[in-house]
């Protein structure tokens, strides 16, 4: 049964119900595919919103889930603990650079960023040097809660909620040839009196902002500016973490360690919702006191759910035991090959790739996320049993690492077919 016939009470995310678009009913997941109730196999070219890393229904993650569910459901995490959370925290500290010593649990990417912002403001308040302003990067996206919308790009995503959003300082995106403009702008903001509390950034690639890529050298330079001016550096690796950019963390490519690190999505291999915010010793110590008013006032009912933590522990074991980086490198090479074959297509521009992520822009769209080309492309791919969700006129491919050659070929063949259709509409030549 489909939920797109108007009878379902479900209000879906990022869905304009007035368009009456079909809503497939998923009944099973496996590898790089979703299976529907009418017997179709849908290639998941976007990892179900960027969460699935090793593949859907990975047997080791499923087994860990079953084992944990026989022992736990939810255990309060205020004043209590459990083995999966303790093990996961120790392993996360061990895999991240030395200054990151403390792990705070939450349940989504948005909340992990909210936690980071509150940690930063709490650090300055508790050390007697209150700072309040957050610096952001143009086109950034950090979530859909009030705080995360405030530090993200202002536009169609959050226009209705503008009265609720707090003021931030925004520096320009480091477009090719204009990198120094970005660094100089950050330097100028950090020199202000009072200095900002923190700078938040998606390392190397901005996801929902259009899959915009910048260099590791720029990321390193921005971190150095923040360090010079004692501005806390927050790395939002909710999307970029767990191998998407070619390394386990994008920050590794710049050789930097943030003061605060946000992780979610691939933390459990995508199997269950879970998020963490890692912080350095000084940030934790600023909240540690005999004074109860200085504690960190944040939680959710499902903080550190033991089943999700157990699955995350198994995910880290998969990273240790299996050739994950080799799979990532192979997928990256395959993506590069497909991208190159479309390099000269007249309907496609701004071919770009970082690790396992590849993206192109269609010439036909000129209206950003609300481009009329977006719904047409979504339907085009849906009709070919492909899960591809364009960002306006931007089409990106970010599949699970297990996707095989034939499935990836199908995805890129459909992109080429869509480009040919747009070229024909615009009176342009198709592929030679």
C-alpha positions as CSV (number, residue, x, y, z in Angstrom):
1,X,0.0,0.0,0.0
2,X,1.3,3.5,-0.9
3,X,1.0,6.4,1.5
4,X,0.7,8.8,-1.4
5,X,-3.1,8.5,-2.1
6,X,-4.1,11.2,0.3
7,X,-5.5,8.9,2.9
8,X,-2.4,8.7,5.2
9,X,-2.4,10.8,8.3
10,X,1.4,11.1,8.1
11,X,2.9,14.6,7.6
12,X,6.2,13.8,5.9
13,X,9.5,15.9,6.0
14,X,10.5,18.1,3.1
15,X,7.3,17.1,1.3
16,X,4.8,19.4,-0.3
17,X,1.7,17.3,0.1
18,X,-0.3,19.5,-2.3
19,X,1.7,18.1,-5.2
20,X,0.3,14.7,-4.6
21,X,3.6,12.9,-5.5
22,X,3.6,9.1,-5.2
23,X,4.9,7.8,-1.9
24,X,6.3,4.3,-2.2
25,X,5.8,1.8,0.7
26,X,9.1,0.3,1.8
27,X,8.9,-3.3,3.1
28,X,12.5,-4.4,3.2
29,X,16.0,-3.0,3.0
30,X,19.2,-4.8,1.8
31,X,22.6,-3.7,0.7
32,X,22.2,-0.7,-1.6
33,X,18.5,-1.1,-2.2
34,X,15.0,-0.5,-0.8
35,X,12.3,-3.0,-1.7
36,X,8.6,-1.8,-2.1
37,X,5.3,-3.5,-1.4
38,X,4.7,-3.8,-5.2
39,X,7.9,-5.8,-5.7
40,X,10.2,-3.1,-7.0
41,X,13.9,-2.8,-6.0
42,X,14.9,0.8,-5.6
43,X,18.6,1.7,-5.7
44,X,19.4,4.0,-2.8
45,X,21.8,6.5,-4.4
46,X,21.7,8.9,-1.4
47,X,22.1,6.4,1.5
48,X,18.6,7.2,2.7
49,X,19.5,10.8,3.5
50,X,23.2,10.2,4.0
51,X,22.9,7.8,7.0
52,X,23.6,4.3,5.6
53,X,27.4,3.6,5.2
54,X,28.2,-0.1,4.9
55,X,24.8,-1.0,3.4
56,X,21.2,-1.5,4.5
57,X,20.6,-4.3,7.0
58,X,24.2,-5.1,7.5
59,X,24.3,-8.5,9.2
60,X,26.7,-7.5,11.9
61,X,24.7,-4.4,12.8
62,X,21.5,-6.3,12.8
63,X,22.9,-9.0,15.0
64,X,24.2,-6.4,17.5
65,X,20.7,-4.8,17.5
66,X,19.0,-8.1,18.3
67,X,21.5,-8.9,21.1
68,X,21.1,-5.6,22.7
69,X,17.3,-5.6,22.4
70,X,17.2,-8.8,24.5
71,X,19.0,-7.0,27.4
72,X,17.9,-3.4,27.2
73,X,15.2,-1.0,26.1
74,X,15.9,2.5,27.5
75,X,17.8,3.4,30.6
76,X,17.8,6.9,32.0
77,X,21.2,8.5,31.5
78,X,21.0,11.3,34.1
79,X,22.8,9.7,37.0
80,X,22.9,6.3,35.4
81,X,25.1,4.6,32.8
82,X,25.4,1.3,30.9
83,X,28.1,-0.7,29.3
84,X,27.3,0.1,25.6
85,X,27.6,3.9,26.2
86,X,30.8,3.6,28.3
87,X,32.4,1.3,25.7
88,X,31.4,3.6,22.8
89,X,32.6,6.7,24.5
90,X,36.0,5.2,25.2
91,X,36.3,4.0,21.6
92,X,35.3,7.4,20.2
93,X,37.9,9.2,22.4
94,X,40.5,6.6,21.3
95,X,39.8,7.1,17.5
96,X,39.7,10.9,17.6
97,X,42.7,13.3,18.3
98,X,43.9,13.6,21.9
99,X,42.3,16.9,22.9
100,X,38.8,15.5,22.4
101,X,38.2,13.7,25.7
102,X,34.5,13.9,26.6
103,X,31.5,12.5,24.8
104,X,28.0,13.9,25.2
105,X,25.1,11.8,23.8
106,X,22.1,13.0,21.9
107,X,19.8,11.5,19.3
108,X,20.1,13.4,16.0
109,X,22.5,15.6,14.0
110,X,20.5,18.7,14.8
111,X,20.6,18.1,18.5
112,X,24.3,17.3,18.4
113,X,24.9,20.7,16.9
114,X,22.5,22.4,19.4
115,X,24.6,20.7,22.1
116,X,27.8,22.1,20.6
117,X,26.5,25.6,20.5
118,X,25.3,25.4,24.2
119,X,28.7,23.9,25.2
120,X,30.5,26.9,23.6
121,X,28.3,29.5,25.2
122,X,28.5,27.7,28.5
123,X,32.3,27.5,28.4
124,X,32.6,31.3,28.1
125,X,29.9,32.0,30.7
126,X,31.4,29.6,33.2
127,X,34.9,31.0,32.8
128,X,33.7,34.5,33.5
129,X,34.3,35.8,29.9
130,X,30.8,35.7,28.4
131,X,30.8,35.7,24.6
132,X,27.6,35.3,22.7
133,X,28.1,35.6,18.9
134,X,28.5,32.6,16.6
135,X,30.3,32.8,13.3
136,X,29.1,30.7,10.4
137,X,30.0,30.0,6.8
138,X,27.8,31.2,3.9
139,X,25.5,28.4,2.5
140,X,26.0,26.3,5.6
141,X,23.3,23.9,6.9
142,X,23.4,22.5,10.4
143,X,19.9,21.2,11.1
144,X,16.2,22.2,11.6
145,X,16.0,23.1,15.3
146,X,16.0,26.8,16.2
147,X,19.7,27.0,17.1
148,X,20.8,25.0,14.1
149,X,18.6,27.1,11.7
150,X,20.1,30.2,13.2
151,X,23.6,29.2,12.3
152,X,22.6,27.9,8.8
153,X,21.9,29.8,5.6
154,X,18.9,32.0,5.7
155,X,16.4,31.3,3.0
156,X,13.5,29.1,2.0
157,X,14.3,26.4,4.6
158,X,13.8,28.8,7.5
159,X,12.1,32.0,6.2
160,X,8.9,31.4,8.1
161,X,10.8,31.1,11.4
162,X,13.0,34.2,11.0
163,X,11.6,36.0,14.1
164,X,12.9,33.1,16.2
165,X,16.4,33.0,14.9
166,X,19.3,34.7,16.6
167,X,21.9,36.9,14.9
168,X,25.1,35.4,13.6
169,X,28.2,36.7,11.7
170,X,28.5,35.0,8.3
171,X,31.7,34.9,6.3
172,X,31.7,34.2,2.5
173,X,32.0,30.7,1.1
174,X,35.6,30.1,-0.1
175,X,34.8,30.0,-3.8
176,X,37.7,29.0,-6.1
177,X,40.0,32.0,-6.5
178,X,38.4,33.8,-3.5
179,X,39.7,31.7,-0.7
180,X,41.7,34.5,0.9
181,X,38.6,36.6,1.0
182,X,37.0,34.0,3.3
183,X,40.1,33.7,5.6
184,X,40.4,37.5,5.8
185,X,36.7,37.9,6.7
186,X,37.0,35.3,9.5
187,X,40.1,37.1,10.7
188,X,38.3,40.4,10.8
189,X,35.3,38.9,12.7
190,X,37.6,37.2,15.2
191,X,39.4,40.4,15.9
192,X,36.2,42.2,17.0
193,X,35.7,43.2,20.6
194,X,34.1,41.2,22.1
195,X,35.4,38.2,20.2
196,X,32.9,35.6,19.0
197,X,32.2,32.6,21.1
198,X,32.7,30.0,18.3
199,X,32.9,29.3,14.6
200,X,30.9,26.4,13.2
201,X,31.6,24.8,9.8
202,X,30.9,21.7,7.7
203,X,34.4,20.5,6.9
204,X,35.3,20.4,3.2
205,X,31.8,20.1,1.8
206,X,28.5,21.8,2.5
207,X,25.7,19.3,2.1
208,X,22.2,20.8,1.9
209,X,23.7,24.1,0.7
210,X,24.4,22.5,-2.6
211,X,27.3,20.0,-2.2
212,X,29.8,22.9,-2.3
213,X,33.4,21.8,-1.9
214,X,36.4,23.7,-0.6
215,X,40.0,22.7,0.1
216,X,41.6,21.2,3.1
217,X,44.1,24.1,3.1
218,X,41.2,26.6,3.6
219,X,39.8,24.4,6.4
220,X,43.2,24.4,8.1
221,X,43.6,28.1,7.7
222,X,40.2,28.8,9.2
223,X,41.0,26.6,12.2
224,X,44.4,28.5,12.6
225,X,42.6,31.8,12.7
226,X,40.2,30.6,15.4
227,X,43.1,29.2,17.5
228,X,45.0,32.6,17.3
229,X,42.0,34.5,18.6
230,X,40.8,31.8,21.1
231,X,37.5,31.4,19.2
232,X,36.1,27.9,19.7
233,X,36.2,25.8,16.5
234,X,33.1,23.6,16.0
235,X,33.3,20.9,13.2
236,X,29.9,19.7,12.1
237,X,30.7,16.3,10.7
238,X,27.2,14.9,10.9
239,X,27.3,14.3,7.1
240,X,31.0,14.4,6.4
241,X,32.0,11.8,9.1
242,X,32.3,8.1,8.7
243,X,34.1,8.0,5.4
244,X,32.0,10.2,3.1
245,X,34.8,12.5,2.2
246,X,37.4,9.6,1.7
247,X,38.7,9.6,5.3
248,X,36.9,8.6,8.5
249,X,36.6,12.3,9.4
250,X,36.9,15.2,7.0
251,X,39.1,17.1,9.5
252,X,41.8,14.5,9.1
253,X,42.5,15.8,5.6
254,X,43.3,19.2,7.0
255,X,45.3,17.8,10.0
256,X,43.2,19.7,12.5
257,X,41.4,19.0,15.7
258,X,38.2,21.0,16.5
259,X,37.4,22.1,20.0
260,X,34.0,20.5,19.5
261,X,33.1,17.7,17.1
262,X,29.5,16.7,16.1
263,X,28.9,13.2,14.8
264,X,25.7,11.4,13.9
265,X,24.3,9.6,10.8
266,X,26.9,7.0,10.1
267,X,27.7,6.6,13.8
268,X,25.5,3.4,13.9
269,X,26.1,2.7,10.2
270,X,22.7,4.3,9.7
271,X,20.9,1.5,11.5
272,X,19.5,3.6,14.4
273,X,19.4,7.2,15.4
274,X,22.2,8.3,17.6
275,X,24.5,11.4,17.9
276,X,27.4,12.5,19.9
277,X,29.2,15.8,20.6
278,X,32.8,15.4,21.6
279,X,34.6,18.2,23.5
280,X,38.0,19.0,24.8
281,X,39.0,18.9,28.5
282,X,38.8,22.7,29.1
283,X,35.2,22.8,27.8
284,X,34.2,20.0,30.1
285,X,36.1,21.4,33.0
286,X,34.3,24.8,32.6
287,X,31.1,23.0,33.4
288,X,32.5,20.8,36.2
289,X,32.0,22.3,39.6
290,X,30.5,21.8,43.0
291,X,28.1,24.5,42.0
292,X,25.0,22.8,40.5
293,X,24.1,25.9,38.6
294,X,27.2,25.4,36.4
295,X,26.2,21.9,35.2
296,X,25.4,21.4,31.5
297,X,21.7,21.7,31.2
298,X,20.8,19.6,28.2
299,X,19.3,16.2,27.7
300,X,16.6,14.2,25.9
301,X,14.5,11.3,27.1
302,X,16.4,8.9,24.8
303,X,19.9,10.1,25.5
304,X,22.4,7.3,24.9
305,X,19.8,4.7,24.1
306,X,21.6,1.4,24.9
307,X,20.5,-0.5,21.8
308,X,21.7,2.3,19.6
309,X,25.0,2.6,21.5
310,X,25.5,-1.2,21.1
311,X,25.0,-1.0,17.4
312,X,27.5,1.9,17.2
313,X,30.1,-0.2,19.1
314,X,29.6,-2.9,16.4
315,X,30.0,-0.2,13.7
316,X,33.4,0.7,15.1
317,X,34.3,-3.0,15.1
318,X,33.4,-3.2,11.4
319,X,35.7,-0.2,10.8
320,X,38.5,-2.1,12.6
321,X,37.8,-5.6,11.1
322,X,36.8,-4.9,7.5
323,X,38.5,-3.1,4.6
324,X,36.2,-0.1,4.9
325,X,38.6,2.5,3.6
326,X,39.5,0.3,0.6
327,X,35.7,0.1,-0.3
328,X,35.5,3.9,0.1
329,X,38.5,4.4,-2.2
330,X,37.1,2.0,-4.8
331,X,33.7,3.8,-4.7
332,X,35.4,7.2,-5.0
333,X,37.4,6.0,-8.1
334,X,34.2,4.6,-9.7
335,X,32.4,7.9,-9.0
336,X,35.2,9.9,-10.6
337,X,35.0,7.7,-13.7
338,X,31.3,8.3,-14.1
339,X,31.7,12.0,-13.5
340,X,34.4,12.3,-16.1
341,X,32.3,10.7,-18.7
342,X,29.7,13.5,-18.4
343,X,32.3,16.2,-18.2
344,X,31.5,17.7,-21.6
345,X,27.7,17.3,-21.5
346,X,26.1,20.7,-22.5
347,X,23.3,20.4,-19.9
348,X,25.7,19.8,-16.9
349,X,28.0,22.2,-15.1
350,X,30.2,22.3,-11.9
351,X,31.2,18.7,-11.9
352,X,32.6,18.0,-8.5
353,X,33.6,15.1,-6.2
354,X,34.9,14.6,-2.7
355,X,35.5,11.0,-1.6
356,X,32.3,9.0,-2.2
357,X,30.2,12.1,-3.0
358,X,29.8,13.3,-6.6
359,X,27.6,16.1,-7.8
360,X,26.6,18.0,-11.0
361,X,24.4,21.0,-11.6
362,X,21.8,21.0,-14.4
363,X,21.8,24.2,-16.5
364,X,18.0,24.2,-16.7
365,X,17.5,25.3,-13.1
366,X,18.0,28.9,-11.9
367,X,16.0,29.1,-8.7
368,X,18.1,27.3,-6.2
369,X,16.3,24.7,-4.0
370,X,12.9,25.7,-5.5
371,X,14.0,25.2,-9.0
372,X,11.2,23.7,-11.1
373,X,13.7,21.2,-12.4
374,X,13.9,19.6,-9.0
375,X,10.5,17.9,-8.9
376,X,10.9,16.9,-12.6
377,X,14.2,15.2,-11.8
378,X,12.9,13.5,-8.7
379,X,10.0,12.0,-10.7
380,X,12.4,11.1,-13.6
381,X,14.6,9.0,-11.2
382,X,11.7,7.6,-9.3
383,X,10.2,6.2,-12.6
384,X,13.5,4.4,-13.1
385,X,13.5,2.8,-9.6
386,X,16.2,5.1,-8.3
387,X,16.2,7.0,-5.0
388,X,17.8,10.3,-6.0
389,X,16.7,13.6,-4.3
390,X,18.0,16.6,-6.2
391,X,18.9,19.8,-4.3
392,X,17.0,22.1,-6.7
393,X,19.0,21.8,-9.9
394,X,21.9,20.0,-8.2
395,X,22.0,16.2,-8.5
396,X,24.3,14.3,-6.2
397,X,25.2,10.7,-5.8
398,X,26.1,9.5,-2.3
399,X,25.5,5.7,-2.1
400,X,26.2,3.1,0.5
401,X,29.8,1.8,0.3
402,X,28.6,-1.6,-0.8
403,X,27.0,-0.5,-4.0
404,X,28.2,-2.7,-6.9
405,X,29.2,-1.6,-10.4
406,X,25.9,-2.4,-12.2
407,X,23.8,-0.5,-9.7
408,X,26.1,2.5,-9.8
409,X,26.1,2.3,-13.7
410,X,22.3,2.5,-13.6
411,X,22.4,5.6,-11.4
412,X,24.8,7.5,-13.7
413,X,23.1,6.2,-16.9
414,X,19.9,7.8,-15.6
415,X,21.6,11.1,-14.8
416,X,23.0,11.1,-18.4
417,X,19.5,10.3,-19.8
418,X,18.0,13.2,-17.7
419,X,20.7,15.5,-19.0
420,X,20.0,14.5,-22.6
421,X,16.3,15.2,-22.0
422,X,17.1,18.7,-20.7
423,X,19.4,19.3,-23.6
424,X,16.7,18.3,-26.1
425,X,14.2,20.6,-24.4
426,X,16.7,23.5,-24.6
427,X,17.7,22.8,-28.1
428,X,21.2,21.7,-27.2
429,X,23.1,18.8,-28.5
430,X,23.1,15.7,-26.3
431,X,26.0,13.4,-25.7
432,X,28.3,12.9,-28.7
